[in-house]
Amino acid sequence: MSHSAAAHAVPLARGALPVVGHAMALVRDPFTFPSSLPEYGDLVRIRLGPQTVIMTCDPELTRSMLMDDATFDKGGPFYDRAREASGDGLVTCPHRLHRRQRRLCQPAFTNERYGDYTSAMIATAEELARSWHHGQIIDVNDATVLLTMRSMVKAMFATRLSPAVERQMVDDLTVATGGIFRRMLTPPRLNRVPTPGNLRYNQAQARLRTTISDAVISHRAALAGQDALIAVLLNSHDPASPEALRALSDNEVAEQVLTFFLAGAETTANLLAWTLYELSRAPDTQERLHAHTAGVLRGRPSSFTLLPELTYADHVVTEALRMYPSAWFLTRTAARDTRLGDAPVPAGTMLAYSAYVIQRRPDLYPDPHRFRPERWEGRKPNRSTYIPFGAGARKCIGDRFAHIQATLSLATMTTLWRFDPITDRIPRPAVHATLMPRGLQLRVVAHDPAQTVIPPGPPHRR
């Protein structure tokens, strides 16, 4: 069957505009537009500019697509733009390169490594939390992006970067992650025009690659900082690969590190920001979280060993991931002629899925738009209907890293502070490769003013 005939077997969503298709609706209202798509059925066509994309709205069809990554390969506009940013790293590489890379990267994400990583996470969260003062209004996006990027720098490089270089990395990562989605919706020829936005993006990319490449060379030469994630990657070996490919080259290590930054820092920052937003609107839930966390910690700092006891913080993060999955719109490309459900899918067909759509379906999650961490008590997430990190062999390798970082950072912050809203206005999401609550500000109120030893200062700004 031809592309045209196959495509017309799937209904087209209403509202496509000339030239841009549904891209404008997706950008203007990234929550409402995707949530309307299941009304068309299990599969629906949307248009992103000149490209037609088949969206999967059914959890089982979505899982079937994700579990068969050889047939439904990483591809489409999102991964094309992300590949321009980070190269063929673990997240963006095609199926033919993935298994070797996964085996070589996996040692950096084993259980014994998390003790070292979480030390950086907790130290960074405590430093940030103790920089606030009672009654201060904080820019939540700035605070959480700074938190996650700083802690990832420490975990990646074992604090081998100077403050100035770390500051520049945070700024450049923010520009890079913000540019990927914009470029996904823009014709490639326009991305080459020397506009101020394109120039900032290209300069940020160049600096990031230089900084990370220099760090790789430094770690390789020094044979130091063996607890750093970058050192684990440099020392990793895969006996299943041909001899020349059993280790990652310096360039491959640099691409993996850049991939982890781009895929992990802003996503976890947004998860924390949305979590704090929902907690600020649910004072009873926030108080329960504080009471449970304080009871577990008993004056001690958060730690990896205490993580199993921080059950309510875990439920809060799990629920926030359900409501606000960071990787909210991802694409695939059919590598061969196949079928998805009853629909023929010719080779080259572009497909997409949204964890946001699946995880807000009322038939799967009663009262889906309400923040209810209690729904996870005595219940584990269903692997078909809860997919914030994807599924199958291409499931995010850093899923546990992100969940642990969010849980421990949340425990650290909410032990010291209550987060109160300063307005009833619902924040609109800023549409990047992730969904960020635009302009979110909250007031921090000390649970115990005696613990906040830092004197009052100006509002925290990144």
Buried (B, 14 or more C-beta within 10 A) or exposed (E): EEBEEBBEBBEBBEEBEEEBBBBBBBBEBBBEBBBBBBEBEBBBBBBBBEBBBBBBBBBEBBBBBBBBBEBBBBBBBBBBBBBBBBBBBBBBBBBEBBBBBBBBBBBBBEEEBBEBBBBBBBBBBBEBBBBBBBEBBBBBBBBBBBBBBBBBBBBBBBBBBEEEBBBBBBBBBBBBBBBBBBBBBBEEEEBEEEEEBBEBBBEBBEBBBEBBBEBBEBBBEEEEBEBBBBBBBBBBEBEEBEEEEBBBEEEBBBBBBBBBBBBBBBBBBBBBBBBBBBBBBBEEBBBBBBEBBBEBBEEEBBBBEBBEBBBBBBBBBBBBBBBBBBBBBBBBBBBEBBEBBEBBBBEEBBBBBBBBBBBBBEEBBEEBEEBBBEBBEEEEBEEBBBBBBBBBBBBBBBBBBBBBBBBBBBBBBBBBBBBBBEEEEEBBBBBBBBBBBEEBBBBBEBBEEEEBEEEEEEEBEB
